Amino acid sequence: MSEYLILAAITVAKILVVIGALMGGDSVMTWIERRLSGVIQFRWGPNRVGPFGLFQPIADVLKLLVKEDLI
């Protein structure tokens, strides 16, 4: 019985590591895409929030959450 619990815990840990790596990779790729599009369009890109604009995705989520829909 305990062998199954250990195997289940290891499987859950592996799944969490993969999900964390994918989310981290997505954040990095979003940052790279924004910086490259800024260079291509001859603009600075998102560099106002945090060091090198690393907090820009967080600011975007907060902006989306507090936006008021006008009807």
URJO-V364949 format. One record per backbone hydrogen bond with DSSP energy under -1.0 kcal/mol. NH is the residue of the N-H (numbers start at 1). CO is the residue of the C=O. E is the energy in kcal/mol with one decimal. If there is no record, write none. Layout:
# URJO-V364949
nh->NH co->CO e->E
nh->NH co->CO e->E
This chain:
# URJO-V364949
nh->5 co->1 e->-1.4
nh->6 co->2 e->-2.3
nh->7 co->3 e->-2.4
nh->8 co->4 e->-2.4
nh->9 co->5 e->-2.4
nh->10 co->6 e->-2.4
nh->11 co->7 e->-2.3
nh->12 co->8 e->-2.5
nh->13 co->9 e->-2.3
nh->14 co->10 e->-2.3
nh->15 co->11 e->-2.3
nh->16 co->12 e->-2.4
nh->17 co->13 e->-2.2
nh->18 co->14 e->-2.3
nh->19 co->15 e->-2.6
nh->20 co->16 e->-2.5
nh->21 co->17 e->-2.4
nh->22 co->18 e->-2.4
nh->23 co->19 e->-2.4
nh->24 co->20 e->-2.4
nh->25 co->21 e->-2.6
nh->26 co->22 e->-2.2
nh->27 co->23 e->-1.9
nh->28 co->24 e->-2.1
nh->29 co->25 e->-2.6
nh->30 co->26 e->-2.2
nh->31 co->27 e->-2.1
nh->32 co->28 e->-2.5
nh->33 co->29 e->-2.5
nh->34 co->30 e->-2.2
nh->35 co->31 e->-2.3
nh->36 co->32 e->-2.7
nh->37 co->33 e->-2.4
nh->38 co->34 e->-1.8
nh->39 co->35 e->-2.0
nh->40 co->36 e->-2.6
nh->41 co->37 e->-2.0
nh->42 co->39 e->-1.2
nh->43 co->38 e->-3.4
nh->47 co->45 e->-1.2
nh->53 co->50 e->-1.3
nh->54 co->51 e->-1.6
nh->55 co->49 e->-1.6
nh->56 co->53 e->-1.4
nh->59 co->55 e->-2.1
nh->60 co->56 e->-2.5
nh->61 co->57 e->-2.1
nh->62 co->58 e->-2.4
nh->63 co->59 e->-2.4
nh->64 co->60 e->-2.2
nh->65 co->61 e->-2.2
nh->66 co->62 e->-1.9
